Amino acid sequence: MMALTERDRRAIGIGAAVLIVSLGGAFVGRPLLHQHRVARETLARELGLLSRERTLLAVAPHLPDSLSAVRTALSLEERRAIAVAAAGTAGIRLAERLRDAAHDQHVLITQLTETPGDSLDASLRTVRVTVRAESDMRGVLSFVRSVESESPRVRVRALQIERAGQGARAPNAPPSDDVLTITATFEAPVVMRSAGGAP
């Protein structure tokens, strides 16, 4: 058996040191770094939670007043909503409202279509009705103002105005500047009531 030279012993020592450092990094250093990262993320999450809890504690004394104000505002809004026992009748109620306003403002409705609304929960939703109508500028403005200002609360979701017959007019026919065609989508909140509840 050959004896190891000083150079061989030094190479084996360096190799063993490198192996020990590599194994230490793999089995000790990396898990420690992972634990440090997890601890840092946990600390950040807990500090965020603590900050939110402190904010909640700061506003807690004012919550009853805020809740009361929200309930009052919601009650007022519910009075201006369409209250129905069946979802299908909400569109009919809004359509009647639009027909009445159009009649009062001398607006001729040529088409009226209910379009899908949003359902916020089991008792609160919206209903939309799209109207195509004709009138002059004064009639159009009065009609929209009348619909938006009365109860139930109705808002204009989309509005398009153009000259009447613009697409079908003969090439040499004079333009009809007085008569306008409007296409408008109106939206109203709907509160679902039980069949025996208040209308």
Secondary structure in CASP SS format (residue, H / E / C, confidence):
PFRMAT SS
TARGET T0000
AUTHOR 0000-0000-0000
METHOD secondary structure of the structure
MODEL  1
M C 1.00
M C 1.00
A C 1.00
L C 1.00
T C 1.00
E H 1.00
R H 1.00
D H 1.00
R H 1.00
R H 1.00
A H 1.00
I H 1.00
G H 1.00
I H 1.00
G H 1.00
A H 1.00
A H 1.00
V H 1.00
L H 1.00
I H 1.00
V H 1.00
S H 1.00
L H 1.00
G H 1.00
G H 1.00
A H 1.00
F H 1.00
V H 1.00
G H 1.00
R H 1.00
P H 1.00
L H 1.00
L H 1.00
H H 1.00
Q H 1.00
H H 1.00
R H 1.00
V H 1.00
A H 1.00
R H 1.00
E H 1.00
T H 1.00
L H 1.00
A H 1.00
R H 1.00
E H 1.00
L H 1.00
G H 1.00
L H 1.00
L H 1.00
S H 1.00
R H 1.00
E H 1.00
R H 1.00
T H 1.00
L H 1.00
L H 1.00
A H 1.00
V H 1.00
A H 1.00
P H 1.00
H H 1.00
L H 1.00
P H 1.00
D H 1.00
S H 1.00
L H 1.00
S H 1.00
A H 1.00
V H 1.00
R H 1.00
T H 1.00
A H 1.00
L H 1.00
S H 1.00
L H 1.00
E H 1.00
E H 1.00
R H 1.00
R C 1.00
A C 1.00
I E 1.00
A E 1.00
V E 1.00
A C 1.00
A C 1.00
A C 1.00
G H 1.00
T H 1.00
A H 1.00
G H 1.00
I H 1.00
R H 1.00
L H 1.00
A H 1.00
E H 1.00
R H 1.00
L H 1.00
R H 1.00
D H 1.00
A H 1.00
A H 1.00
H H 1.00
D H 1.00
Q C 1.00
H C 1.00
V C 1.00
L E 1.00
I E 1.00
T E 1.00
Q E 1.00
L E 1.00
T E 1.00
E E 1.00
T E 1.00
P C 1.00
G C 1.00
D C 1.00
S E 1.00
L C 1.00
D C 1.00
A C 1.00
S C 1.00
L E 1.00
R E 1.00
T E 1.00
V E 1.00
R E 1.00
V E 1.00
T E 1.00
V E 1.00
R E 1.00
A E 1.00
E E 1.00
S E 1.00
D C 1.00
M H 1.00
R H 1.00
G H 1.00
V H 1.00
L H 1.00
S H 1.00
F H 1.00
V H 1.00
R H 1.00
S H 1.00
V H 1.00
E H 1.00
S H 1.00
E C 1.00
S C 1.00
P C 1.00
R C 1.00
V C 1.00
R E 1.00
V E 1.00
R E 1.00
A E 1.00
L E 1.00
Q E 1.00
I E 1.00
E E 1.00
R E 1.00
A C 1.00
G C 1.00
Q C 1.00
G C 1.00
A C 1.00
R C 1.00
A C 1.00
P C 1.00
N C 1.00
A C 1.00
P C 1.00
P C 1.00
S C 1.00
D C 1.00
D C 1.00
V C 1.00
L E 1.00
T E 1.00
I E 1.00
T E 1.00
A E 1.00
T E 1.00
F E 1.00
E E 1.00
A E 1.00
P E 1.00
V E 1.00
V E 1.00
M E 1.00
R C 1.00
S C 1.00
A C 1.00
G C 1.00
G C 1.00
A C 1.00
P C 1.00
END
